[in-house]
Amino acid sequence: IGALLANVVDFYIKNSVGDAPIGGFLSFVGQEPQYTAISAWIAVGNTAEAVLGLYCVDRLVGHRAPFFAMRHVAWFFFIALLVCMVSATNGVLSRVLPSSLFATVWFTWWLGDASGMFIVTPFLVLACHRINVGDRMFTLTPAAVLAFFALGVLSALSFTSWLVLPFFSTQAYLLLPVLVVLTIIAGNFYSSGAVVVVSVFAIWGTISGVGPFVMPAQNDSLLLLQGFIAVITFTVLLLDSLMCERRRAIDALKKVNASLECRVAQRTADLSNANAELAQSNRELDDFCHIASHDLKEPLRGIRNQIAFLLEDFSRDLPAGARERIDKIPPIIDHLNALISSLLLYSRVGRVELCCEDNNLQDVVDSVLASLEGYIEELNVDVRRPEPLPVVRCDGVKVGEVFRNLITNAIKYNDKKDKWLEIGSIQDPSKGRVFYVRDNGLGIEARHHLRIFTLFK
């Protein structure tokens, strides 16, 4: 409707002589219907331009406030420059123009429509957005008020004859720093409003022949002005969208930090509870092991006492072989005592340090073999020991248990008639001293090697 009325009035003014009353205008519309038809055609082009622009914004941006992200601002300017080609092409085709003027008229029309979008659209969209989100429209900080005042003064000095100062009337770029500051301290709604204010001053001054964009031909002056307005609008909106993205990133980071702090606090509390439960469990395990070791040692003390009584009362009546076998029982009792004591160590696995000291592994293995002597003799196992084992720094009890398990397994899992096992060590160039227990029994499959030193396996 605006395009229709504006173009009809324009045709009326250009075809009128002197001042015509309103009745003359209505008569003109009735007498010259071709001008109304041309104006309607131009209005259709302008409407198609707006509809196509809205469609592109919906498809490429996804929402109708494309001024809060740098990528969306770039899309808005690209869409505006693109869709304005529709009205410019439609407009020049509605008139019969010489070929020499076709490009000039098309470019003027295109840039004029695009500049109008750059000036008006952001301000209206951002104003509606503030209303929708419930922001107060005109709450300004003192710094923003000062920036607006400075912008008004510079605009007046640049585009009006208020004070004829050649420096200001030729330096329109002085407005850009003030617009940047206003964008930073006040936001995109006020900066877009500032662009509207600057545009009003600039258009009025340029038409009146004042300002840095005045050229001999008024059309050239307005083209330069529209290019300047497009540049400052793009700069201001791009800067503010970048600040919006920065603020969103900071807010998101704060939320992540807050969430992380809550999770850390929760994990810390869970870990504290788990540690308390583990400490309680360890105390209960220690108590159980102390009680169990005490109760298990009592029968052993009874057996030792009975053997002592037996030897004291009947030593003369016992055959030599019987006495020899009875003499082998106390070492076995001592070993059982040591195993029961090691139960306490097993209960503290992972919670106490190893009791490392210099141990003669020859003595350790001798003790193990002595406790297994009856078992070895029963199965007639040939125990081979190529050379004495060295003294090493280790936990003698635990290493003794390793040897005990390997030796008993070598004896137990052997289906050969002539059983043998070998205990020794070798010096490996890459691994150092390696201790081994070999046998001619079933062996251990490679897939079980990683389980050899697993507790109770």
N, C-alpha and C positions, 0 to 999 in steps of 0.2 A: 504493500500500500504506500509506503514511504517513497519507494522508487517510482511508482506510478505518478504520484502527485508531484514529486520533485521534477520529473522530466516534463510533465505537462506544463507546469509553471515556467520551466526553463524555455520551452518552445514558445509560450505565450509572451514572455519578456522579449525574446529575440525577434518576434514578429510584430511587436507592438510599437507604435510611434508615440512617444510621450507617455504620460501617466494615464492608464485606462481604469475606469471604475470596475467593480466586481462584476457588474452586468456585462461589461465588455469581455471579461474572461470567460463567463459562461457562454456568451455568443461565439467566442473564439472556439471553444470546445465543440459547440454544435456545428459551426461552419467548417471546421478543419478536423474531421474525424481521423484523418491519417496520422495526425500527431498523437492523438490518444492511442491509436493502435500501436504506433511505434513505442510509446511510453509503456504500454501494457506488455509488449514483447520484451522490453528491457527489464521490466519488473519480474517477468517469468524467469529470465536469466539470473537475476539477483536471488530470487527465491530458490531456484535450483542450486545455486552456489551454496546457500545456507544449508539446504537439506543434504547435499553431498558432503559438505564439511562435517556436519553432525554425524553422518553415517561413518565417515572415515575415522572420526574421533572414537566412536563407539567400537569400531573394529580394531583399530591400531593401538588405542590407549586403554580402552576397557572401562573408562568412567568419564564423567563429564566435568571434571575439575583437573585438567591436565597441567597444573602449575605447581605441583609439589614434588616432582622428580625431574631430574635433568633430562632423562630420556623422553619423558612426556612433553616437556617444553619444546624440545627439538622436533618431536612429531607435530606439535601444534603449529609451529612456524612453517614446517614443510607442507602440512595440509592446507594452511591458509594461502601460501603461495601457489599451491596446486589448484585449489578450487576456484580461486579468483580468475583463473584463465577462462573459466566457463562464462562468467558475466562479461569479461572483456571481449571474448570472441563473439558472444551473442550480441553485445552492444555495437561493435563495429560492423557486424553483418546486417544490423537493422537500418543502416544508413548507407547512402551512396557516397563513397569517399574516393578521392583521387588516390592512385596507387602510391604517390609520394607521401601521403599522410596516413596511410593505413597502419604502418608500424608505429608511428609516433602516437597516434590516438589509442592503439591497442595497448602500448606500454603504459601510457598515462592512466588509462582506465584500470589496467591490472594493478599497478602500483598504488593507485588511489584506494581501490577496494581493499587491498592487502593491508595498507597502513591503517585504514579504518578498523579492520579486524584487530590489528595489533594494539591499537589505542583503547578501543571500547570493550572488546570481549573479555580480556583479563580482569578489568575493573568490575564489570557486571557479574561475572562468574564468581570472583572472590568475595564480592559483597554478599551475594546470595549464600555462598558457603558459610560466611561468618554468621549470617542470620540463622541458617539451619543448625549450626553447632551451638548457638546461643551466646556467641561472643559479643561483647559490647563494641559498638561500631566505632566510636570516636574517643577512645581512651588512649591518650598519647603521653609518653614520658616527656619531661622538660627537654631532653636532648632531641627527641623527634620533633617537638614544636619548634625548637631552634633551627633544625635542619629544614623544616618546611618554610620557615621565615627566610632563611638564606636562599633557598631555592626560588622563592617568589621574588626576592630582590634581584638575584642574578637573571631570572627570566625577564623581569622588567627592564633591566639594564641592557639585555641582549636583543630584545625584540620590540621595544617601545621607544618613543622619543622622550621618555621621562627625563633622563639625563643623557645628553649626547656625549658619550664617551667612546671614541673609536675602538679602544682596546676591547671593551666588553661587547660592542656590537659586531665584532669580527671573530670572537672566540667562543663559539657555542659549546666547545668541548669542556669549558669550565663547569657546565652543568652536570657532567657525568660523575665526577667525584662526590658531589653532594647527593646525587641519586644513589650512588653505591652506599654511602654512609647511611642514608635514610633506609635503604633496604636492609642493612645489617641491624640497625637498632629498632626498626618499626615493623618489618615484615612485608610480604608481597602485596597485601591489600593496600597499604598506604603508599608503597612504591608505585603500584599501578595507578593509584589516584594521582600521585605526583607526576607521572607521565602524562596523564590527561591534562593537568594544570599547565605543564610545560607546552603541550601541544596546542592548547588554547592560545597561550601567549605567542607561540611561534607562528601559528597559522594567521592570527590577526596581524602580527607585525609584518610578516612576509607579504600578505595581501596589501598592507598599507605602505609597502616599500621600505621597511626598516628591518635590519638584521643581517646576519652573515650570509643568508641564502638568496638575497635579492639579486636577480639577473635582469638583463634587458627584456627578456620575454618572461611574462608571469608564469607560463606553463613550466618553463625550465626552473624557475624559482621554487615552484611547488614540488617538482620532482626531487630536487635536492633536499627540500625540507622533509618530504616523506621518507627518503632514504635515511636521513638523520634520525627521525622518529623511530623507524624500524630498528635501527642499530641500538639505540638506547633502550628500547623496550626489550629486545632480545637479551641485551647485557644484564638488565635489571632482573628479568624473570629467570634467566639462567643462574645468576648468582644466588637468588633466593631459593631456587629449587635445590641447589647444591647445599645450602645451609639447612634446608628442611631434611635432606637425606642425612646430613651430619647429625642433626638433632635426633632423628629416628635411630640412627646407628648408636648414638650415645645412650638413648633410652633402652634400646634392646640390650646393649652391653650391661647397663645397670641391672636390668631384669635377670640377665644370665648370671651376673655376679651374685645377686641376691639369692637366686635359686641355688647357685653353687655353694654359697655360704650355708644355706639351710641344709643342703645335702651333706656338706662336710660336717656340720654340727650333728646331724642325724647319724651319720656314719661313726663319728667320734663317740656318740652316746652308745650306739650299738656295740662298738668295739670295747668300750669301757664295761658294758654289761657282760660281753663275751669273756673278757679278761677276768671279771669277778667270778663268773661261773666256772671258768677254767681253773682259777686258783682254788675254788672250793672243791672241784673235782680232784685236783692234785692233792689237796690235803686229805680227802677221803681215801684216795689211792695209797698215799703214804701210810695212813692209819691201818688200812687193810693189810698192806705188805708187812708192817711191823708185827701185827697180830698173827698173820699167817706164818711168818718166819719163826716167831716165838713158839707157836703151836707145833710147827713141823720139827723144830729142833728138840723138843721135849722127848719124843720117841727115840731119837738118835742118842740122846744122853742115856736113856734107859737101856738101849742095846749095848752101848759102850760099858755101862755099869755091869750088865749081865755077863758080858764077855770077861770083864775083870774078875767077877765072882767065880765064873767057870774056871778060869785059869788058876785062881787062888785056891779053889777047893779041889779041883780034879786034874791039875797039871801033871801029876805023877802017873795018873791012870790013862791019860790020853796017848794014843799012838803018835808016832812022829809025824806021819802024814796029816793027821787031824790037827795037830798043833800048828803045823806049817800053814794049813788053810785058815785056821782061826787067826793067825798072825797077820793075814792079808785083809782081814775085815776092818781093823781100825783105820788104815789109809782110805778105804772106801767111805767110811763114816766121815772122815775129815773132808773128803771131797764133797760129800753130800752137804756137809755144813757150809763149805765154800759156795756151793750152788745156791743154797737157800739164802746165804748172805748176798749173793749176786742178784737175787730176786729184787732186793731193794734198789740195786743199781738199775735194773730193767724198768722199774717203776718211775725212774727219773730220767729216762732216755730223752734227750733233747733239752733237759732242764738243768743238767749238771755237766761240768766239764769232765773230759776224760782224765783218769788218774795216770798220767804219763810219767814214766821214769825208765831208767835203764834196766832192761830185763834180758837175761840170758835165755834165748828161745830154746836152747838145748834143754835147760832145766824145765821150762814150761811144757815142752813136748814129753819129756821124761815123766812128769807128773801125770799128764793125760794118759800116757800108755800104761803107767802103773795102775791107774784106776780101772783101766780096761783089760788088765792082764788076763783075768778069768775068761772074758768074752773072746779074747784073741786065741787063747789056748784051746778053748772049746771048739772053735771053727778052724783051728790049725792054719792060721794066717801067717805068712812070712812077711815080717816087717823089715823093710830095707831102709838104711840110713847111710847114704854114700859118704857124707862128711858132716862134722858137727855144725850146728846152726850158730850164727853169730849173736852177739849182744846188740840189741836195738832199743831205741827209745819208744815205748808204747805202753798201752794199758794191758798189763799182763793177764788180768782176769778175762777181759773181753777177747784178746787174741787167743788165749787158751781155749775159750769156748768155740772160736772159729775152727781151730785145729780139731777140737773134740768132735764137732759136727761133721767135718770133712772125713775124719778117720772112721767114725762109726758108720757113716753112709757108705764109705769104701768097703767096709766089712759086710754091712747088711745087704747091699745091693750087688752081690757078686755070686754068679751062678757057676763059676769055674770050680773044677775039682782041686786044683792047686792054686789057692788064693794067695795073692801077694799085694802089698801096697808099699809105696816109697814116699818118704818124707825128705825134702831137701830144699835147696835154693840155688838159683843161678843168677849171674850178673848179666842183665840185659843192657845193651848199649844205649837204648832210647828210654827205657823205663827204670833203670837202676836195679836194685836188688829185688828179685821176684821169688816168693816162697810158694811151694806147691805140695800137693798130695796127689800122687798118681796111683792107679790101681788097674787091674786087668778085669774089672767087673763091667757092669752095664754102661757106666759113664753117664753124662748129662747131655741131653740134646741141646743143640745150639739155641733153640728157641726159648729154653729155660735159663740161659746164662744170666740174664738180667735179674732173675728172681733169687739167685743163690744167696744173696746177703739180705733178703727181705726177712723181717722179724717173723719167727715161727714158721718159716717156709723150709 
